[in-house]
Amino acid sequence: MSSAKDEASGTSVVMPRSLVETGHGFPILSKQNYSLWAMRMQVLLEQNGLWEAIEAESVTKKKDHQALLVIYGKISDEILAQLDSKLTAKETWLMLKTKNLGVARVQNARVQALKCEFELLIMGEDELVSDFAGKLSKVVTQLRTMGEKLEGDVVAKLLQATPTKFDSIISSIE
């Protein structure tokens, strides 16, 4: 067991050491990495049985504080200073999401820009397939985080965006 101080209430919360150390090596939330940070944090919270603090209508105060401690541990001091210390884990999560993804109109504009980026992606003649797949995957991940579904389009895009030197391989795949 390990003791951690909850900044919101000023009280000490006793938590299993594994929970305090969980996510070691995860990146700290910044202005540029929200989509990937949110994916990782959801898995981290789910793994520790704390995701219900984000999704459920009501949870125990202990579970809420544990979820807050995990979230607080993975955001920068600059972002933490902008949060209201009286927020629940759910309110904190929604506030971070809104702040980083923006309101609906801004989010829709971001989705459209990402879709355009997706459509315009073309693999260079000298580019490695793995490098191009990484670029494609990054855009797809951002779109999925924003609620867009691209299941069949991803493979089609990968096949369509490759240079002509891959035509024989693509024909055999099709």
N, C-alpha and C positions, 0 to 999 in steps of 0.2 A: 504494500500500500504506500501511497505517496500523498502528501498534502500539497495543495495548490491554492493560492489565494484568488478568489473570484473578485475581480475589480468592480463588478457591478454592485455587489452587495457588501464588499469589504470583509466577507467571512471566508474562513478556510473550508475547503471542500476536500474530503478524503476520497481519493480515486485510486483504482488499481494502477500500479506503476506502468503496466503495459499501455494503459490509456494515455497517460501523461507523455510517454515516449512514442506513442503511435504517430506514424506519419513523419518520423524523423527523415530528413532529406527532401521532404516535399517543399516546393517553392513557396515563398511568401507572396500573397496577393499583391499585384502591382497594377498600374493603369493599363498595362498591355496584355496581361495573361489571365483575365477573368474566366474565359471559356474553359480553358484547360484546368485552371485552379478549381472551378466549380465542379467539374467532373471528378477530379481527384478527391475533393472534399466530400462529395456525396458518397463515394465508395468508402472513404475513411469513416464517415459517420455511420454508414450502413454496417460496416464491419464491426463496429463497436456497439451496435444496437441503439444508436442515437439519432438516426434519421427521422424517427417519428417525432422528435422535438421540432423538426422543420415542417413535416407534413400533417401531423395530427392536430386536431382542434385544441386538445388539452393534454398536457403531460405533467409528470411530477416536477416539482421545483428542482430536485436533485438532478434529474435527467436533463432538464433545461440548462442548468448551470454547467453540467458536464459537456454538453454540446457547445455552449458558449465558450468554455475554456479551450476546446479543440479549435474552434473558429478563431478566437482571439490569438491563439498560438500560431496561426498561419496567415495573419494579416500584418502589414507594416504598422509601426507606431503612428505614422502620419494618418493612415486610414482609421486606425483604432481611435485616435483623438477626435475624429469627426463623428463617431458613433455616440449615441445617448446611452449612458451606462445602465439605464433602466429598461432597455429593450430585452425582449425574450430572444431565444435563439432563432425562432421563426421570423420575428420582426427584423432581427439583424440580417438574416439570410436574404429576406426580401428587399431590405434597404440596400445591401451590397449589390444584389441583382439589378435593381432599378438604377442605381448609380452607375453601374458598369455597362448595362445593356440599354439603359435609357427608357423613356416612355414609348408607347406603342408606335408613334409616328417615326421617331428616331430609329427604333428597332426595325421597322419596316424598310426604312431607307438603307439601313445596314444590311439587311437580308438581300435587298435588291443589288447593292454594291457587291456583295459576296457572290450572288448568282451570276452577275456580269463577269466577275473575276473567274468564276468556275468555267463559264462558257468560253472565255478568251484564253484559258490555259492551253498552251501548245508546247509540246516537248521539242527542245532544240535538237539539231542534228547531232551535236557532240555531247548532249546531256545524257547522263546515266538514267536508266529506267528507274532505279531506286530513288534517285534525286527527284525526278518528276513525280513519282508516286508519293513521295513525302510532301511535295507542294500541294498535290491534289488532295491528299489526306488531311492536310492542315485546313484547307478551305472547307472540305466536307465536314470536318469536326466542328468548325465554327458554325456552319449552317445547321447542323444537327442540334447543337447546343441552343440555338435560337428557335428550335421547334420545326425545322424544315426536314422533309423526308426526300432522300435522293437515291433510294436503294438501287434500282436498275440503271439509273443515269450515270452512276460512278463507273461501272465497268464499261459502258458504252463510251463514256468520255475518255477513259484510259485507252481504249482501242482506237477511237477516232483521232486523238491528239498526238499519236505517235508519228514519227517521220516515215517517209515512203520506204526506207530500207527495211522496215518491219512488216511490210504488206504481205509477204508470203506467210509469215507467222500468224498474222491476224486472220488471213483467209483460212488457215487450218483450224484456228480456234472457233471461228464462226461456223 
